[in-house]
Amino acid sequence: MKGKDRYLNASLARALTLLECFGADEPDFSLTELADRIGTAPGSIYSITQTLERFGYLERDSATKRYRLGLKILVHAHSVLSSLDIREQARPVLKRLARRLDANTHLAVLYQGRVLYLDREEAAPTVIIKSVIGRLVPLHCAALGKVFLAHDPTLVKTVCKRGVLTAVTPWTITEPSVLKEQLPRVVATGYAADLQEFHTGNACVAAPVFDFRETVAAALSASFISSRLEREPLDRFASTVVEGAQEVSRAMGYAARR
């Protein structure tokens, strides 16, 4: 091992790798499936899963013998979320925008090249979306993701170098060139939009939240059923979301240049 790698604990690293296998789309695994996922034999991770279960980080269904994340994860997640200043600053704004627009509002940050949802305020139960707090989603298909891409050319290169982008819905932009064409407008107008690109039947508008360093610290969005755009202009949603994002930006110490 070289550098800092020589200080890594192999067993702990493997345990953390196992925990990272679980997600919203893959909530449970058998022991064999977990072993296959990280490329090892079931017997080599049995003691690790037993230890994680003992400390509450994994739970094993007695009937199906499948593992899922334990409630201890939720305890620590709540602690982390509670300590995030940006989440506290955004919370009242999310609530107000949700009521004003009759839409579901979200706060998200950039994490490991994807959108990570930090908070959500419900106001439109007809928009069917699973609970998203803590969920990671691709950048290219969500308005929130386009906000981060528009303000980070290096990130754009990373996302687009893979070639054709993954289609999440029939309306997802899959051509990097088309995505790139949208990004200058996001900066110019102050907001990004996706029209059924992330969820069929759903539209979303997002705006950047800047911090005192004038960098994009987070993004704020409003989601609603796309059919509303037949009778309500997109600009109404966009201007309200931008206003809310600017309010949170000021709370984070951002002073817009005059």
DAHU-V540533 format. One record per residue. N is the residue number from 1. RES is the residue in one letter. SS is DSSP state (2 for helix, 1 for strand, 0 for the rest). PSI is psi in whole degrees, -180 to 180 (999 if undefined). OMEGA is omega in radians with two decimals (999 if undefined). Layout:
N/RES/SS/PSI/OMEGA + N/RES/SS/PSI/OMEGA
//
This chain:
1/M/0/149/3.13 + 2/K/0/153/3.07 + 3/G/2/-138/-3.09 + 4/K/2/-20/-3.12 + 5/D/2/-28/-3.10 + 6/R/2/-15/3.12 + 7/Y/2/-2/-3.13 + 8/L/0/138/3.04 + 9/N/0/116/-3.02 + 10/A/2/-42/-3.12 + 11/S/2/-42/3.13 + 12/L/2/-40/3.12 + 13/A/2/-40/3.13 + 14/R/2/-38/3.12 + 15/A/2/-43/3.13 + 16/L/2/-36/3.09 + 17/T/2/-39/3.10 + 18/L/2/-45/-3.13 + 19/L/2/-35/-3.12 + 20/E/0/-10/3.10 + 21/C/0/-27/-3.05 + 22/F/0/143/3.11 + 23/G/0/180/-3.11 + 24/A/0/-35/-3.12 + 25/D/0/-19/3.12 + 26/E/0/79/-3.01 + 27/P/0/-18/-3.11 + 28/D/1/154/-3.12 + 29/F/1/152/2.93 + 30/S/0/168/3.13 + 31/L/2/-42/3.14 + 32/T/2/-42/3.13 + 33/E/2/-41/3.10 + 34/L/2/-44/3.14 + 35/A/2/-43/3.11 + 36/D/2/-39/-3.08 + 37/R/2/-37/-3.11 + 38/I/2/6/3.04 + 39/G/0/46/3.12 + 40/T/0/-177/3.14 + 41/A/0/147/-3.14 + 42/P/2/-40/-3.11 + 43/G/2/-27/-3.09 + 44/S/2/-15/3.14 + 45/I/2/1/-3.09 + 46/Y/2/-45/-3.12 + 47/S/2/-32/3.13 + 48/I/2/-46/3.13 + 49/T/2/-36/3.11 + 50/Q/2/-42/3.14 + 51/T/2/-44/3.12 + 52/L/2/-37/3.09 + 53/E/2/-41/-3.13 + 54/R/2/-36/-3.12 + 55/F/0/5/3.03 + 56/G/0/6/-3.13 + 57/Y/0/-19/3.01 + 58/L/1/151/3.02 + 59/E/1/143/-3.13 + 60/R/1/122/3.13 + 61/D/0/122/-3.07 + 62/S/0/-26/-3.12 + 63/A/0/-48/-3.07 + 64/T/0/-15/-3.11 + 65/K/0/20/-3.12 + 66/R/0/147/-3.12 + 67/Y/1/147/2.98 + 68/R/1/166/-3.14 + 69/L/1/142/-3.13 + 70/G/0/170/-3.10 + 71/L/2/-20/3.11 + 72/K/2/-33/3.09 + 73/I/2/-42/-3.13 + 74/L/2/-39/3.12 + 75/V/2/-47/-3.13 + 76/H/2/-35/3.11 + 77/A/2/-42/3.12 + 78/H/2/-39/3.13 + 79/S/2/-43/3.13 + 80/V/2/-47/-3.12 + 81/L/2/-38/-3.12 + 82/S/2/-26/-3.09 + 83/S/2/-6/-3.11 + 84/L/0/115/-3.11 + 85/D/2/-40/-3.09 + 86/I/2/-34/3.11 + 87/R/2/-40/3.12 + 88/E/2/-39/3.13 + 89/Q/2/-34/-3.06 + 90/A/2/-23/-3.02 + 91/R/2/-52/-3.14 + 92/P/2/-31/3.12 + 93/V/2/-43/3.09 + 94/L/2/-44/-3.13 + 95/K/2/-46/-3.11 + 96/R/2/-43/3.14 + 97/L/2/-37/3.13 + 98/A/2/-41/3.13 + 99/R/2/-42/-3.07 + 100/R/2/-40/-3.08 + 101/L/2/-8/-3.03 + 102/D/0/52/-3.07 + 103/A/0/163/3.05 + 104/N/1/129/-3.11 + 105/T/1/151/-3.06 + 106/H/1/153/2.99 + 107/L/1/132/-3.11 + 108/A/1/158/3.06 + 109/V/1/168/3.06 + 110/L/1/127/-3.13 + 111/Y/1/118/3.11 + 112/Q/0/45/3.07 + 113/G/0/16/3.10 + 114/R/1/170/3.08 + 115/V/1/128/3.07 + 116/L/1/118/-3.14 + 117/Y/1/127/3.12 + 118/L/1/-32/-3.08 + 119/D/1/161/-3.10 + 120/R/1/139/3.06 + 121/E/1/124/-3.11 + 122/E/0/135/3.03 + 123/A/0/-9/-3.10 + 124/A/0/82/-3.08 + 125/P/0/-13/3.12 + 126/T/0/-16/3.06 + 127/V/0/110/-3.01 + 128/I/0/102/3.10 + 129/I/0/135/3.11 + 130/K/0/160/3.06 + 131/S/0/131/-2.99 + 132/V/0/-9/-3.10 + 133/I/0/125/-3.10 + 134/G/0/-3/-3.11 + 135/R/0/143/3.07 + 136/L/1/132/-3.14 + 137/V/1/157/-3.14 + 138/P/0/152/-3.11 + 139/L/0/-39/-2.91 + 140/H/0/-20/-3.02 + 141/C/0/-7/-3.08 + 142/A/0/145/3.10 + 143/A/2/-41/3.10 + 144/L/2/-43/3.14 + 145/G/2/-38/3.13 + 146/K/2/-32/3.09 + 147/V/2/-48/-3.14 + 148/F/2/-40/3.13 + 149/L/2/-41/-3.08 + 150/A/2/-25/-3.10 + 151/H/0/13/-3.11 + 152/D/0/90/-3.12 + 153/P/2/-35/3.13 + 154/T/2/-39/3.12 + 155/L/2/-38/3.12 + 156/V/2/-45/3.14 + 157/K/2/-41/-3.12 + 158/T/2/-44/-3.11 + 159/V/2/-40/-3.03 + 160/C/2/-16/-3.11 + 161/K/0/-16/3.14 + 162/R/0/-7/-3.13 + 163/G/0/-136/-3.11 + 164/V/0/131/-3.11 + 165/L/0/149/-3.09 + 166/T/0/132/3.09 + 167/A/0/119/3.11 + 168/V/0/-34/3.03 + 169/T/0/172/3.09 + 170/P/0/-17/-3.08 + 171/W/0/1/3.14 + 172/T/0/137/3.05 + 173/I/0/121/-3.11 + 174/T/0/-12/3.13 + 175/E/0/119/3.14 + 176/P/2/-38/-3.11 + 177/S/2/-37/3.13 + 178/V/2/-41/3.11 + 179/L/2/-45/-3.12 + 180/K/2/-34/-3.14 + 181/E/2/-29/-3.11 + 182/Q/2/-29/-2.94 + 183/L/2/-41/3.09 + 184/P/2/-34/3.12 + 185/R/2/-32/3.10 + 186/V/2/-44/3.12 + 187/V/2/-43/-3.08 + 188/A/2/-41/-3.09 + 189/T/2/-21/-3.13 + 190/G/0/6/3.12 + 191/Y/0/160/3.06 + 192/A/1/157/3.13 + 193/A/1/150/2.92 + 194/D/1/134/-3.10 + 195/L/1/95/-3.12 + 196/Q/0/19/-3.12 + 197/E/0/-23/-3.13 + 198/F/0/-38/3.08 + 199/H/0/128/3.10 + 200/T/0/131/-3.14 + 201/G/0/4/-3.07 + 202/N/1/139/3.05 + 203/A/1/155/-3.11 + 204/C/1/143/3.06 + 205/V/1/135/-3.10 + 206/A/1/152/3.13 + 207/A/1/152/-3.10 + 208/P/1/148/3.00 + 209/V/1/118/-3.12 + 210/F/1/152/3.06 + 211/D/0/-172/-3.06 + 212/F/0/-18/3.10 + 213/R/0/1/-3.12 + 214/E/0/28/3.05 + 215/T/0/158/3.14 + 216/V/1/109/-3.10 + 217/A/1/-26/-3.09 + 218/A/1/-179/3.06 + 219/A/1/148/-3.11 + 220/L/1/140/-3.08 + 221/S/1/165/3.03 + 222/A/1/130/3.14 + 223/S/1/143/-3.08 + 224/F/1/164/3.14 + 225/I/1/134/-3.01 + 226/S/2/-24/-3.14 + 227/S/2/-19/3.11 + 228/R/2/-24/-3.13 + 229/L/2/-9/3.07 + 230/E/2/-20/-3.12 + 231/R/0/-11/3.12 + 232/E/0/133/-3.11 + 233/P/0/145/3.11 + 234/L/2/-34/-3.11 + 235/D/2/-31/3.13 + 236/R/2/-45/3.12 + 237/F/2/-44/-3.07 + 238/A/2/-48/-3.09 + 239/S/2/-36/3.14 + 240/T/2/-42/3.12 + 241/V/2/-43/3.11 + 242/V/2/-43/3.12 + 243/E/2/-43/3.13 + 244/G/2/-43/3.13 + 245/A/2/-37/3.11 + 246/Q/2/-37/3.11 + 247/E/2/-45/3.12 + 248/V/2/-39/3.11 + 249/S/2/-44/3.12 + 250/R/2/-39/3.12 + 251/A/2/-25/3.14 + 252/M/0/7/3.06 + 253/G/0/9/-3.13 + 254/Y/0/132/3.09 + 255/A/0/108/-3.10 + 256/A/0/138/3.11 + 257/R/0/139/3.14 + 258/R/0/999/999
//
